Amino acid sequence: MHDQTSHRKRAEKAGRRAEAVCVFWLRLKGYRILATRHQSPVGEIDIIAKRGNVLIAVEVKNRADRDTALRSLRPKQQNRIARALESYAGQIGHSGDLRFDLMIVRGFARIEHLCNAWQMA
């Protein structure tokens, strides 16, 4: 039990570090960060960013390889993120486009940004 708890804490810390690296990277690329770790009744969004008139939900996956990261983003999670972004857009009065991105972090700072990684169902 103790080993499982310490593994979970390490994974949580690594995930937060990956999100921080992605926020930094997005800012360098000209994105405006509106929220991180946004909680809503319908789901959580790792990063909410805006670029132009596009509101973007960014899911961050900290995985050893690309395939594992892609497999870990299941349709049920995609739908929760989509509903959460729609809710957030309504709260701030956003009437522009919505986009869903995936950022994969491998190792210390190998980042892959997949724009428009999935569509709303």
N, C-alpha and C positions, 0 to 999 in steps of 0.2 A: 504494500500500500504506500509506504513512504517513498519508495523508488518511483512509483507511478506519479505521485504528487510532485516530486522534484523534476521529473521529466516534463510534466505539464507546465510547471513554472518556467523552465528553460525555454520551452516552445513558445509560451506567451511572451516572454522577454524578447526572443528572437523575432516574433511576429511584430511586436511594437517597434523594434529597431528597423525592420524592413519597411514598415509604414512610414517611419520618419525619413528614411532614405528616399522613398518614393515622393513624399511631400517636397523634399528639397529638390529632387530631380524635376518634378512638375513645375515648381516655381522657376527654376532655371530655364525651362522651355516656354515660359510665358503664361502658364495657367494661374488663375487666381484661386486660392484654396479657401473655400467657404466653411468647411467643417471637416473634422476628423473623428472617427469612431462615433458617427451619428447614430443614436438609438431612436427608433420609433416603434410604435405598437406593432407594426407589420414586419419590421426587420432592421438590421444594422447595415450601415454603409461605412466601409473603411475610410474612404476619402470622398468628399464632394468638392468638385472643382468647377470652374467656369472658364470658358475660353470663347470670346465673342459672345454670341447669343445662344451658346450651347451649354446646357447644364449636364455635368458628367458625374456618374457614379463610378468610382474606381475600386475594384476589388483587388486586394494585394494578397498574393500567395507566395509564401516563403518555402520553397521546396528545393530538393536536390537536383531535380531535372524538370524540363519543360513538360514532358508527357504526364508526369505525376501531378503537376500544377493544373494542367488542362483537365485532367480527369476529376480533380477535386472540386471543380466548379460545376455542380450538378444543376439540372433544370429547376428543381425545387428552390435552391438557393438563388438562382438567377431571378425567379419570379418574386421572391421576397425582396430582393434588392430593387427590382423594378417598381414594386408597389411602394417601397420606402422612398424611392426617388420621386415618384409621382406625388406622394404625400408632401414631401419637402418642397417640391416645385409649387404646389398649391399654397403652402404656408408663406412662401416668399413672393408669390404672385408672378412666377416665371411662366411666360407663355411661349418661349422659344422651343428649340429642339432639345431632346433628351438623348444621352448617349451612355453606353455601358462599356467601360474599358477594363482590361485585366492587366495587372502589372505582376510579372514574375520576377522574384528576387532569388538568385542562386548564389551561394557563397556569401562573401562579404558585401559585394556591391555590383554583381552582374545583374543588370536590370534589362528586362524585355517589356516593352509597352505595346500591348495589343489594343489599338484603337477600335472602337465599335466591335468588341469581341463577341457580342451576342445582341439579338433583337428582342424586343418585348414580345411575350407570347400573347 
